[in-house]
Amino acid sequence: MGLVNMTAMLQAARKGGYAVGAFNIVDYNSTRAAVRAAEDLKAPIIVQVSVKTVQFWGADALAGWIRQVAGPSPVPVAYHLDHCRDVDVVRQCIDAGWTSVMIDASHLPYEENLALTRQVCAMAAEAGVSVEAEMGAIVGVEDDIFVSQRDAHLADIDQAEAFCREVDLAVFAPAIGTAHGIYKGTPEIAYDRLDAIARRTGLPIALHGGTGLDDATFKRCIELGCAKINISTALKYAFIDGFVDYHLARKKYEPLKPLQAQYEAVYALVAGNIRLFGSAGKA
């Protein structure tokens, strides 16, 4: 199967009552771990990167890694650009071989968000690339985008329906009460709002801020239409702790061994979430 865009995989997930995990990788090792976990569990997967990861490694290097790892894969792998506000970066990633992109213009007024999303959808359609867009403001920090509790707001149901009628999206990300980063309390998920937006737009919904939600919350959100679940912060913890914990326990300066421990930590995190989201065996 190899590299695909998100459209068919997320439509199948919503229809089938499961969700596809979208994991924010940071290098070749984490890319390899995420894709191998999906292959072993026969699951579709979304491998996604932040804008700052693109800026750090370069689009061509990242695209080369994903083609090498996912190109021959027997499972469908979408390669997604997460939370991008810059159309030039979107174009750069599409040209380099990304199969999916997110334009995040949720900080702009409705009409400006719609106009920018239309522009990206037109650009992506020419390349067969799927698009995610966002409405509302999700609290927390993601890719150096900070939204305070004061500035966070939920997506408006009527506006969400109107917005999604005007653009060709593979998945829609409304703010429903989740947060990026580590939760400091129990999140208050607006399930009624999620249900209404999913029904009225007819689109698979993306759940941002997945790290730290309990199993019951995940399952309820999936039942109500969430077909893409983002896991970023938890992967960062596994990535760093897997390497550091191995080194601190042994204090041996042989890089391949802590790198293997890091791989195993990321693999375990991805595999656990694939099972939780119900996508194992769905490739």
FINU-146537 format. One record per residue (C-alpha): residue in one letter; x negated, y, z negated. Coordinates in Angstrom, 3 decimals. Each point is the difference from the previous one (the first is absolute). Example, Ala and Ser with C-alpha at 12.3 -4.5 7.8 and 13.67 -1.06 7.14 Angstrom:
2
+------+----------+----------+----------+
| zaba |        x |        y |        z |
+------+----------+----------+----------+
|    a |  -12.300 |   -4.500 |   -7.800 |
|    s |   -1.370 |    3.440 |    0.660 |
+------+----------+----------+----------+
# end
This chain:
283
+------+----------+----------+----------+
| zaba |        x |        y |        z |
+------+----------+----------+----------+
|    m |    0.000 |    0.000 |    0.000 |
|    g |   -2.648 |    2.545 |   -1.066 |
|    l |    0.501 |    3.752 |    0.176 |
|    v |    3.575 |    1.233 |    0.445 |
|    n |    1.957 |    3.100 |   -0.916 |
|    m |    2.398 |   -0.014 |   -2.955 |
|    t |    3.333 |    0.147 |    1.805 |
|    a |    0.872 |   -3.674 |    0.491 |
|    m |   -1.630 |   -1.207 |   -3.233 |
|    l |    1.972 |    2.475 |   -2.133 |
|    q |    3.295 |   -0.615 |    1.775 |
|    a |   -0.476 |   -3.718 |   -0.664 |
|    a |   -0.870 |    0.710 |   -3.637 |
|    r |    3.085 |    2.103 |   -0.610 |
|    k |    2.237 |   -2.549 |    1.696 |
|    g |   -1.660 |   -2.848 |   -1.900 |
|    g |    0.154 |    1.645 |   -3.428 |
|    y |   -3.724 |    0.225 |   -0.669 |
|    a |   -2.662 |    2.715 |    0.236 |
|    v |   -3.377 |    0.239 |    1.708 |
|    g |   -2.867 |    1.163 |   -2.187 |
|    a |   -1.944 |    3.037 |    1.235 |
|    f |   -3.453 |    0.039 |   -1.583 |
|    n |   -2.391 |    2.968 |    0.060 |
|    i |   -3.377 |   -1.493 |    0.864 |
|    v |   -3.234 |    1.945 |   -0.403 |
|    d |   -2.667 |   -1.984 |    1.867 |
|    y |   -0.755 |   -3.187 |    1.933 |
|    n |   -0.001 |   -2.196 |   -3.107 |
|    s |    3.459 |    1.113 |   -1.120 |
|    t |    1.320 |   -0.265 |    3.571 |
|    r |   -1.260 |   -3.568 |    0.251 |
|    a |    1.447 |   -0.958 |   -3.398 |
|    a |    3.447 |    1.431 |    0.779 |
|    v |    0.316 |   -1.638 |    3.421 |
|    r |   -1.316 |   -3.367 |   -1.204 |
|    a |    2.552 |   -0.033 |   -2.837 |
|    a |    2.780 |    0.622 |    2.520 |
|    e |   -1.315 |   -2.742 |    2.269 |
|    d |   -0.218 |   -2.547 |   -2.812 |
|    l |    3.584 |    0.789 |   -1.047 |
|    k |    1.254 |    0.234 |    3.598 |
|    a |    1.320 |    3.497 |   -0.630 |
|    p |    0.260 |    3.185 |    2.048 |
|    i |   -2.076 |    2.834 |   -1.436 |
|    i |   -0.538 |    3.736 |    0.405 |
|    v |   -3.591 |    1.104 |   -0.438 |
|    q |   -0.030 |    3.743 |   -0.483 |
|    v |   -2.584 |    2.701 |   -0.580 |
|    s |    0.082 |    3.479 |   -1.451 |
|    v |   -1.133 |    3.064 |    1.892 |
|    k |   -3.003 |    0.398 |   -2.293 |
|    t |   -1.037 |   -3.596 |    0.782 |
|    v |    0.131 |    0.859 |    3.712 |
|    q |   -2.084 |    3.093 |   -0.666 |
|    f |   -2.537 |   -1.949 |   -2.083 |
|    w |   -0.668 |   -2.912 |    2.394 |
|    g |    1.157 |    1.394 |    3.323 |
|    a |    2.949 |   -1.219 |    2.051 |
|    d |   -2.076 |   -2.103 |    2.398 |
|    a |   -1.766 |   -1.941 |   -2.761 |
|    l |    3.283 |   -0.760 |   -1.765 |
|    a |    1.673 |   -1.011 |    3.245 |
|    g |   -2.904 |   -2.323 |    0.758 |
|    w |    0.381 |   -1.763 |   -3.347 |
|    i |    3.715 |   -0.552 |    0.389 |
|    r |   -0.351 |   -1.274 |    3.561 |
|    q |   -2.657 |   -2.468 |   -1.108 |
|    v |    1.954 |   -1.227 |   -3.037 |
|    a |    3.599 |    0.196 |    1.229 |
|    g |   -0.338 |   -0.284 |    3.780 |
|    p |   -0.171 |   -3.818 |    0.025 |
|    s |    2.299 |   -0.402 |   -3.034 |
|    p |    2.894 |   -2.480 |    0.221 |
|    v |    2.205 |    2.347 |   -2.061 |
|    p |    1.362 |    3.429 |    1.017 |
|    v |   -2.162 |    2.837 |   -1.344 |
|    a |    1.048 |    3.646 |    0.330 |
|    y |   -2.769 |    2.587 |   -0.318 |
|    h |    1.518 |    3.108 |   -1.527 |
|    l |   -1.143 |    3.555 |   -0.742 |
|    d |    1.451 |    1.028 |   -3.361 |
|    h |    1.186 |    3.487 |   -1.066 |
|    c |   -1.457 |    2.131 |    2.782 |
|    r |    0.885 |    3.687 |    0.340 |
|    d |   -2.370 |    0.777 |    2.870 |
|    v |    1.175 |   -0.754 |    3.551 |
|    d |   -3.605 |    0.049 |    1.220 |
|    v |   -0.880 |   -2.861 |   -2.365 |
|    v |    3.111 |   -1.881 |    1.157 |
|    r |   -1.164 |    0.372 |    3.619 |
|    q |   -3.529 |   -1.080 |   -0.910 |
|    c |    1.289 |   -3.177 |   -1.650 |
|    i |    2.415 |   -0.845 |    2.811 |
|    d |   -2.828 |    0.392 |    2.513 |
|    a |   -2.274 |   -2.220 |   -2.137 |
|    g |    2.535 |   -2.843 |   -0.092 |
|    w |    2.302 |    0.432 |   -3.002 |
|    t |    3.323 |   -1.741 |    0.597 |
|    s |    2.011 |    2.148 |   -2.421 |
|    v |   -0.179 |    3.468 |   -1.544 |
|    m |    1.727 |    2.006 |   -2.713 |
|    i |    0.602 |    3.683 |    0.465 |
|    d |    0.634 |    1.479 |   -3.432 |
|    a |    1.555 |    3.424 |    0.499 |
|    s |    2.190 |   -0.356 |   -3.085 |
|    h |   -1.593 |    3.123 |   -1.512 |
|    l |    1.492 |    2.103 |    2.813 |
|    p |    3.560 |    1.310 |    0.356 |
|    y |    2.411 |   -2.428 |    1.676 |
|    e |   -0.161 |    1.471 |    3.512 |
|    e |   -3.811 |    0.156 |   -0.039 |
|    n |   -0.235 |   -3.568 |   -1.292 |
|    l |    2.330 |   -1.110 |    2.793 |
|    a |   -1.916 |    1.901 |    2.686 |
|    l |   -3.383 |   -1.408 |   -1.044 |
|    t |    1.427 |   -3.517 |   -0.265 |
|    r |    1.505 |    0.323 |    3.495 |
|    q |   -3.417 |    1.005 |    1.328 |
|    v |   -1.684 |   -3.029 |   -1.553 |
|    c |    2.748 |   -2.371 |    1.155 |
|    a |   -0.432 |    1.174 |    3.595 |
|    m |   -3.770 |   -0.432 |   -0.248 |
|    a |    0.313 |   -3.451 |   -1.574 |
|    a |    2.614 |   -1.271 |    2.459 |
|    e |   -2.421 |    0.430 |    2.882 |
|    a |   -2.415 |   -2.410 |   -1.707 |
|    g |    2.537 |   -2.494 |   -1.375 |
|    v |   -0.777 |    1.133 |   -3.546 |
|    s |    2.628 |   -0.057 |   -2.759 |
|    v |    0.686 |    2.988 |   -2.265 |
|    e |    0.884 |    0.530 |   -3.669 |
|    a |    1.257 |    3.340 |   -1.326 |
|    e |    0.833 |    1.283 |   -3.474 |
|    m |    2.617 |    2.221 |   -1.587 |
|    g |    0.044 |    1.366 |   -3.525 |
|    a |   -3.049 |    0.370 |   -2.239 |
|    i |   -1.486 |   -3.027 |   -1.766 |
|    v |   -1.747 |    0.957 |   -3.234 |
|    g |   -3.690 |   -0.842 |   -0.539 |
|    v |   -3.217 |    0.003 |    2.020 |
|    e |   -0.438 |   -1.781 |    3.329 |
|    d |   -2.992 |    0.689 |    2.259 |
|    d |   -0.727 |    3.268 |   -1.876 |
|    i |    3.624 |    1.157 |    0.513 |
|    f |    1.249 |    0.981 |   -3.458 |
|    v |    3.688 |    0.413 |   -0.838 |
|    s |    0.830 |    1.090 |   -3.538 |
|    q |    3.029 |   -1.238 |   -1.956 |
|    r |    1.413 |    3.505 |    0.316 |
|    d |   -0.288 |   -0.002 |    3.799 |
|    a |    1.210 |   -3.565 |    0.573 |
|    h |    3.495 |   -0.414 |    1.403 |
|    l |    2.085 |   -2.820 |    1.365 |
|    a |    0.974 |   -0.328 |    3.631 |
|    d |    3.406 |    1.414 |    0.912 |
|    i |    2.282 |   -2.737 |    1.366 |
|    d |    1.740 |    2.100 |    2.657 |
|    q |   -3.262 |    1.527 |    1.189 |
|    a |   -1.651 |   -3.429 |    0.102 |
|    e |    2.759 |   -1.346 |    2.240 |
|    a |   -0.158 |    3.015 |    2.315 |
|    f |   -3.815 |   -0.109 |    0.134 |
|    c |   -0.139 |   -3.684 |    0.923 |
|    r |    2.536 |    0.480 |    2.804 |
|    e |   -2.356 |    2.510 |    1.646 |
|    v |   -3.246 |   -2.019 |    0.054 |
|    d |   -1.018 |   -3.545 |    0.918 |
|    l |   -1.436 |   -1.433 |   -3.224 |
|    a |   -1.066 |   -3.522 |   -0.900 |
|    v |    0.388 |    0.752 |   -3.709 |
|    f |    1.166 |    2.917 |   -2.143 |
|    a |   -1.499 |    1.046 |   -3.343 |
|    p |    2.467 |    1.947 |   -2.163 |
|    a |   -0.977 |    1.183 |   -3.466 |
|    i |    2.149 |   -2.069 |   -2.389 |
|    g |   -1.765 |    0.451 |   -3.353 |
|    t |   -3.209 |   -2.021 |    0.364 |
|    a |   -3.435 |    1.584 |   -0.466 |
|    h |   -3.478 |   -0.335 |    1.449 |
|    g |   -2.704 |   -1.113 |   -2.406 |
|    i |    0.474 |   -1.556 |   -3.465 |
|    y |    3.396 |    0.442 |   -1.678 |
|    k |   -0.085 |    1.771 |   -3.354 |
|    g |    3.514 |   -1.134 |   -0.853 |
|    t |    2.853 |   -2.004 |    1.416 |
|    p |    0.921 |    1.304 |    3.469 |
|    e |    3.621 |    0.932 |    0.583 |
|    i |    0.823 |   -1.440 |    3.406 |
|    a |    3.002 |    1.544 |    1.769 |
|    y |    1.412 |   -3.327 |    1.192 |
|    d |    3.278 |    1.509 |    1.184 |
|    r |   -1.902 |    2.496 |    2.133 |
|    l |   -2.240 |   -2.740 |    1.402 |
|    d |    3.030 |   -2.119 |    0.860 |
|    a |    1.798 |    2.888 |    1.710 |
|    i |   -3.029 |    1.077 |    2.038 |
|    a |   -0.747 |   -3.567 |    1.120 |
|    r |    3.602 |   -0.582 |    1.054 |
|    r |    0.548 |    3.347 |    1.701 |
|    t |   -3.318 |    0.113 |    1.880 |
|    g |   -0.013 |   -3.702 |    0.876 |
|    l |   -3.798 |    0.041 |   -0.334 |
|    p |   -2.424 |   -2.100 |   -2.045 |
|    i |   -1.052 |    2.079 |   -3.004 |
|    a |   -3.573 |    0.466 |   -1.230 |
|    l |   -0.537 |   -0.116 |   -3.755 |
|    h |   -2.932 |    2.206 |   -0.981 |
|    g |   -1.530 |   -0.124 |   -3.456 |
|    g |    0.169 |   -3.782 |   -0.336 |
|    t |   -2.837 |   -0.384 |   -2.508 |
|    g |    1.384 |   -0.590 |   -3.483 |
|    l |    3.620 |   -0.766 |    0.854 |
|    d |    1.357 |   -3.144 |   -1.653 |
|    d |    1.219 |   -3.040 |    1.905 |
|    a |    3.674 |    0.791 |   -0.568 |
|    t |   -0.434 |    3.494 |    1.461 |
|    f |   -1.730 |   -1.361 |    3.092 |
|    k |    2.705 |   -2.591 |    0.542 |
|    r |    2.813 |    2.519 |   -0.419 |
|    c |   -1.629 |    2.418 |    2.454 |
|    i |   -0.482 |   -2.792 |    2.533 |
|    e |    3.660 |   -0.995 |   -0.355 |
|    l |    0.988 |    3.599 |    0.772 |
|    g |   -2.077 |    0.277 |    3.178 |
|    c |   -3.670 |    0.529 |   -0.856 |
|    a |   -1.912 |   -2.008 |    2.599 |
|    k |   -3.447 |    1.613 |   -0.397 |
|    i |   -1.642 |    0.288 |   -3.424 |
|    n |   -3.167 |    2.052 |   -0.430 |
|    i |   -2.728 |   -1.246 |   -2.321 |
|    s |   -2.926 |    2.400 |   -0.279 |
|    t |   -1.030 |    0.742 |   -3.593 |
|    a |    0.042 |   -3.659 |   -1.074 |
|    l |   -2.259 |   -0.913 |    2.909 |
|    k |   -2.462 |    2.731 |   -0.983 |
|    y |   -0.154 |   -1.464 |   -3.516 |
|    a |   -0.545 |   -3.537 |    1.307 |
|    f |   -2.620 |    1.237 |    2.466 |
|    i |   -2.086 |    1.816 |   -2.619 |
|    d |    0.584 |   -2.276 |   -3.003 |
|    g |   -0.706 |   -3.143 |    2.021 |
|    f |   -3.499 |    1.259 |    0.802 |
|    v |   -0.779 |    1.766 |   -3.290 |
|    d |    1.282 |   -2.727 |   -2.341 |
|    y |   -2.091 |   -2.615 |    1.774 |
|    h |   -3.112 |    2.141 |   -0.221 |
|    l |    0.480 |    0.987 |   -3.660 |
|    a |    0.464 |   -3.635 |   -1.003 |
|    r |   -3.238 |   -1.111 |    1.688 |
|    k |   -2.206 |    3.055 |    0.635 |
|    k |   -1.559 |   -1.628 |    3.067 |
|    y |   -0.844 |    2.179 |    2.956 |
|    e |    1.081 |   -2.288 |    2.813 |
|    p |    2.627 |    1.976 |    1.935 |
|    l |    1.749 |   -2.843 |    1.833 |
|    k |    1.235 |   -1.645 |   -3.198 |
|    p |    1.874 |    3.039 |   -1.408 |
|    l |    1.265 |    0.673 |    3.528 |
|    q |    1.444 |   -3.525 |    0.016 |
|    a |    1.579 |    0.652 |   -3.407 |
|    q |    1.471 |    3.209 |    1.401 |
|    y |    1.385 |   -1.896 |    3.000 |
|    e |    1.628 |   -2.562 |   -2.295 |
|    a |    1.576 |    2.697 |   -2.174 |
|    v |    1.539 |    1.792 |    2.991 |
|    y |    1.104 |   -3.316 |    1.521 |
|    a |    1.759 |   -0.978 |   -3.245 |
|    l |    1.762 |    3.368 |   -0.243 |
|    v |    1.253 |   -0.163 |    3.596 |
|    a |    1.066 |   -3.634 |   -0.268 |
|    g |    1.900 |    0.630 |   -3.216 |
|    n |    1.937 |    2.868 |    1.527 |
|    i |    0.765 |   -1.937 |    3.174 |
|    r |    1.602 |   -2.712 |   -2.119 |
|    l |    1.881 |    2.565 |   -2.101 |
|    f |    1.389 |    1.816 |    3.026 |
|    g |    1.265 |   -3.259 |    1.544 |
|    s |   -2.005 |    0.254 |    3.234 |
|    a |   -2.027 |   -3.215 |   -0.413 |
|    g |    0.828 |   -2.372 |    2.839 |
|    k |    1.701 |    2.743 |    2.032 |
|    a |   -2.719 |    0.490 |    2.633 |
+------+----------+----------+----------+
# end
